[in-house]
Amino acid sequence: MTDIQIIDAIEKQEGWPKFTNRADDLGGPTKGGITLTTLRAWRNNPKLQIADLKALERPEARAIYQFMFLQPFVAILDPALRHYCIDLGVLRGPRKAAMMLQDIVGVPADGWIGPKTIAALQPFKRHALVMLIGARFVHIEDRVRENPSQIWARDGWRNRNRSFLP
């Protein structure tokens, strides 16, 4: 998949331009998968408000996806694994997604995909994707068990995760 196709797929998953602000959503206010926290970081302005997020337009959202979510995984050559890591990064944050992958391939989990992580991926081939999908299923169940208020999102998280199974 190209970067544009990945961003298109994420926009579809996230329901662009849908805005949500559920009290029980730990991500907080979100527009098309972009949280207020992410927008504040992107614009380097901690004072942005919900109105600023609601006013977010598609070209800027796509730029955020490109630079904050796709760039951290540019070194991953396998398109399916790369797409999955980016999607996981949208839901958990790119650094946490990278750390999950690093845990699977057995390198120190520093949250940055570099030469050591890429080299460690080689023996895994397509198995890294399946293992990462499995780890995400475990994370989903742990998250709901630790915070039962998140049960409302579990089926959606599971379905999204399942959609990446080869």
C-alpha positions as semicolon CSV with decimal commas, in nm:
position;residue;x (nm);y (nm);z (nm)
1;M;0,000;0,000;0,000
2;T;0,111;0,351;-0,068
3;D;0,107;0,620;0,202
4;I;-0,202;0,771;0,042
5;Q;-0,382;0,435;0,048
6;I;-0,288;0,384;0,413
7;I;-0,416;0,729;0,507
8;D;-0,735;0,663;0,308
9;A;-0,784;0,335;0,496
10;I;-0,729;0,502;0,834
11;E;-0,971;0,782;0,748
12;K;-1,230;0,519;0,660
13;Q;-1,167;0,324;0,984
14;E;-1,185;0,643;1,189
15;G;-1,492;0,776;1,009
16;W;-1,345;1,103;0,883
17;P;-1,476;1,372;0,945
18;K;-1,665;1,234;1,245
19;F;-1,609;1,419;1,573
20;T;-1,657;1,234;1,903
21;N;-1,623;1,339;2,263
22;R;-1,735;1,051;2,480
23;A;-1,674;1,097;2,850
24;D;-1,560;0,734;2,872
25;D;-1,318;0,752;2,576
26;L;-0,971;0,758;2,729
27;G;-0,837;0,923;2,411
28;G;-1,053;1,226;2,475
29;P;-1,209;1,439;2,200
30;T;-1,132;1,302;1,855
31;K;-1,196;1,406;1,497
32;G;-1,139;1,135;1,241
33;G;-0,883;0,963;1,461
34;I;-0,693;1,281;1,552
35;T;-0,715;1,353;1,923
36;L;-0,698;1,696;2,079
37;T;-0,369;1,589;2,240
38;T;-0,227;1,500;1,897
39;L;-0,344;1,828;1,745
40;R;-0,187;2,022;2,031
41;A;0,144;1,841;1,976
42;W;0,126;1,889;1,597
43;R;0,064;2,263;1,626
44;N;0,289;2,294;1,931
45;N;0,011;2,472;2,115
46;P;-0,108;2,322;2,446
47;K;-0,388;2,580;2,467
48;L;-0,590;2,451;2,172
49;Q;-0,951;2,376;2,257
50;I;-1,220;2,138;2,135
51;A;-1,338;2,403;1,888
52;D;-0,995;2,393;1,724
53;L;-1,021;2,016;1,686
54;K;-1,373;2,043;1,543
55;A;-1,240;2,294;1,287
56;L;-0,959;2,058;1,176
57;E;-0,972;2,020;0,801
58;R;-0,886;1,714;0,598
59;P;-0,557;1,836;0,441
60;E;-0,411;1,909;0,784
61;A;-0,542;1,579;0,926
62;R;-0,374;1,395;0,637
63;A;-0,049;1,582;0,704
64;I;-0,072;1,479;1,070
65;Y;-0,119;1,115;0,968
66;Q;0,173;1,139;0,726
67;F;0,426;1,294;0,961
68;M;0,320;1,176;1,305
69;F;0,196;0,825;1,226
70;L;0,347;0,706;0,895
71;Q;0,699;0,847;0,926
72;P;0,793;0,647;1,238
73;F;0,741;0,325;1,039
74;V;0,895;0,423;0,704
75;A;1,181;0,173;0,747
76;I;0,940;-0,124;0,757
77;L;0,938;-0,256;0,403
78;D;0,664;-0,517;0,436
79;P;0,354;-0,319;0,333
80;A;0,107;-0,520;0,543
81;L;0,320;-0,494;0,858
82;R;0,386;-0,125;0,795
83;H;0,014;-0,054;0,751
84;Y;-0,065;-0,248;1,066
85;C;0,197;-0,064;1,273
86;I;0,065;0,270;1,151
87;D;-0,292;0,172;1,238
88;L;-0,180;0,051;1,578
89;G;0,004;0,380;1,622
90;V;-0,315;0,574;1,554
91;L;-0,489;0,384;1,834
92;R;-0,207;0,352;2,087
93;G;0,048;0,611;1,979
94;P;0,339;0,545;1,741
95;R;0,592;0,496;2,019
96;K;0,381;0,230;2,194
97;A;0,314;0,057;1,862
98;A;0,688;0,049;1,790
99;M;0,756;-0,090;2,136
100;M;0,503;-0,370;2,085
101;L;0,678;-0,467;1,763
102;Q;1,020;-0,448;1,930
103;D;0,901;-0,674;2,212
104;I;0,791;-0,931;1,954
105;V;1,119;-0,933;1,762
106;G;1,330;-0,931;2,078
107;V;1,512;-0,598;2,068
108;P;1,518;-0,334;2,341
109;A;1,184;-0,153;2,330
110;D;1,286;0,210;2,289
111;G;0,990;0,306;2,069
112;W;1,197;0,395;1,762
113;I;1,220;0,174;1,455
114;G;1,585;0,175;1,353
115;P;1,839;-0,062;1,200
116;K;1,840;-0,307;1,493
117;T;1,463;-0,348;1,483
118;I;1,463;-0,387;1,104
119;A;1,740;-0,648;1,123
120;A;1,554;-0,836;1,397
121;L;1,240;-0,843;1,180
122;Q;1,406;-1,041;0,901
123;P;1,376;-1,392;1,048
124;F;1,010;-1,332;1,133
125;K;0,895;-1,258;0,778
126;R;0,511;-1,246;0,780
127;H;0,491;-1,402;1,127
128;A;0,568;-1,067;1,291
129;L;0,234;-0,935;1,167
130;V;0,037;-1,228;1,306
131;M;0,224;-1,209;1,637
132;L;0,159;-0,835;1,663
133;I;-0,210;-0,887;1,587
134;G;-0,217;-1,145;1,868
135;A;-0,045;-0,907;2,107
136;R;-0,303;-0,641;2,023
137;F;-0,588;-0,882;2,100
138;V;-0,427;-0,947;2,440
139;H;-0,388;-0,574;2,496
140;I;-0,755;-0,514;2,413
141;E;-0,869;-0,772;2,667
142;D;-0,626;-0,644;2,931
143;R;-0,743;-0,287;2,877
144;V;-1,108;-0,379;2,923
145;R;-1,031;-0,598;3,225
146;E;-0,830;-0,317;3,387
147;N;-1,088;-0,052;3,301
148;P;-1,436;-0,198;3,249
149;S;-1,563;0,141;3,130
150;Q;-1,392;0,061;2,799
151;I;-1,619;-0,234;2,719
152;W;-1,814;-0,012;2,480
153;A;-1,513;-0,005;2,244
154;R;-1,402;-0,367;2,268
155;D;-1,597;-0,508;1,974
156;G;-1,483;-0,225;1,747
157;W;-1,121;-0,275;1,851
158;R;-1,148;-0,649;1,796
159;N;-1,307;-0,609;1,453
160;R;-1,049;-0,355;1,346
161;N;-0,769;-0,581;1,462
162;R;-0,922;-0,888;1,295
163;S;-0,942;-0,700;0,964
164;F;-0,561;-0,720;0,940
165;L;-0,540;-1,099;0,966
166;P;-0,378;-1,242;0,652
